[in-house]
C-alpha cells in the first residue's frame, strides 16, 4: 500500500500589508491649578490673565489661589474676567491634576501634593533638598523644570528670558547706586559730551553679559567683557554687531581693569555646582571708593569673594568702600515683565500638551519636553539629582518606551 504524503499548506499571502503607525491621542482637557507663591521674594506668576484667557477659550479649566498675582500687580478680578476660578482655600488649588508654579516646590507644599500629580515649576538645583524629592517620588509625581525646558531651536526659552531681564536690569540698577542719593560716586552711568564715559567691567559673556553690555553701550558707557570661553566672546561680538573690548580671564589684567572701573558685574553661569570665585577680596579692596559691584551669579555662590546674599528689601551693603548689590532673584524685582515672559512660553506649551493628549503622550513625541522632565511618575530621571542625593536614577527614555 502506497504511503500517503502529508499535505503541506501553501496558502501564503504575499500581498502588501498596511503599515501600522503610532496613532496620535485625542486632545485632552486640562485642569490647571496656580497657587500663590510663599517662597522668599517670589513675586512672579507663571500664567498672566492673557495666558489664562487663551487656555479657558480653548476649553481648559484654570483655578487660581486668591491674591496669587498681586506680586506682579495682577488682581483677582483680572483673572476672574479672564475666565479663571478664584479659590480662597490653598488645598483646593492643589487638587488640580496639573500645577503650574513660578517658584520651586517648598516644604509647606509637600502635604498638599496629590498622588500622580504633574508639576511645572523651577527647580533651583542649589536650593533643592533630598527629602523634597523623596516625598514627591512617594506621591508618583511627574515634574518638569523651567530651567531645562527646550524649544524647537534647542535653546532654553524661560532661562533666556530671565537672563535677558537680569542683564538689562543690572545696568539700570548700577546707574541708580552710582548716584549721590545712594552714597555712590555721584557719576552718571554713560556720561555726557565732553566727559569721559563711565567704565563698566562685565565678567561673563553669556546671555546676561550680552544684555548687560547692550544696555551699557546704549547708555554710552565704556564696556570691557571677560570670559574664558573664546567662542562666547566671538558670539557676543557677532550678536552686538559692534567691536567691544574683550579678554579671557587673566587675573592680572582683570585686577588692573577693576582698579579704574565704576561698575563691575559678575555674570558667570555654572551648569552644576558653585560659580568659581574670580575676584579676590584684595582685588575688591583696590577698587575706587563708591564703585558698584553687581553679582548676578550670587544664586550659585557668586564670583566675587566679598559677595553676600542680599534681598530686594535690603539690596546692598558696603565693604571696602564698594557698594555690593547681591540679590539672587533679580527678575522677581521686575515681576510683571518676567511673568509675561514665562507665560508666553508656558501657555503655548500647555496648548500643545492638550493637543497631544497629555504630558505622557507629548513626552512620547517631543524630545524637547523630555529634556525638562526630572521626575516621571515618581521615578527620578535627572542623573545629577540622583547622584547628589543618593537616590535611584531611572532613564526616562526607558520609562516612556515601556508604556507602549
Secondary structure as UniProt FT lines:
FT   STRAND          31..34
FT   TURN            40..41
FT   HELIX           49..57
FT   TURN            58..59
FT   STRAND          61..65
FT   TURN            66..69
FT   HELIX           70..72
FT   HELIX           76..81
FT   TURN            82..83
FT   STRAND          85..87
FT   HELIX           90..93
FT   TURN            94..95
FT   STRAND          98..100
FT   HELIX           107..110
FT   TURN            111..112
FT   TURN            115..116
FT   STRAND          118..121
FT   HELIX           125..127
FT   HELIX           130..138
FT   TURN            139..140
FT   STRAND          142..145
FT   HELIX           146..148
FT   TURN            152..153
FT   HELIX           157..177
FT   HELIX           180..182
FT   TURN            189..190
FT   TURN            193..194
FT   STRAND          199..203
FT   HELIX           207..219
FT   STRAND          222..226
FT   HELIX           230..240
FT   STRAND          245..247
FT   HELIX           251..259
FT   STRAND          263..266
FT   HELIX           281..285
FT   TURN            289..290
FT   STRAND          292..295
FT   HELIX           296..300
FT   TURN            305..306
FT   STRAND          316..319
FT   TURN            320..321
FT   STRAND          322..325
FT   HELIX           330..334
FT   HELIX           335..356
FT   HELIX           359..365
FT   HELIX           367..372
FT   STRAND          373..376
FT   TURN            377..378
FT   STRAND          379..380
FT   HELIX           383..389
FT   HELIX           396..402
//
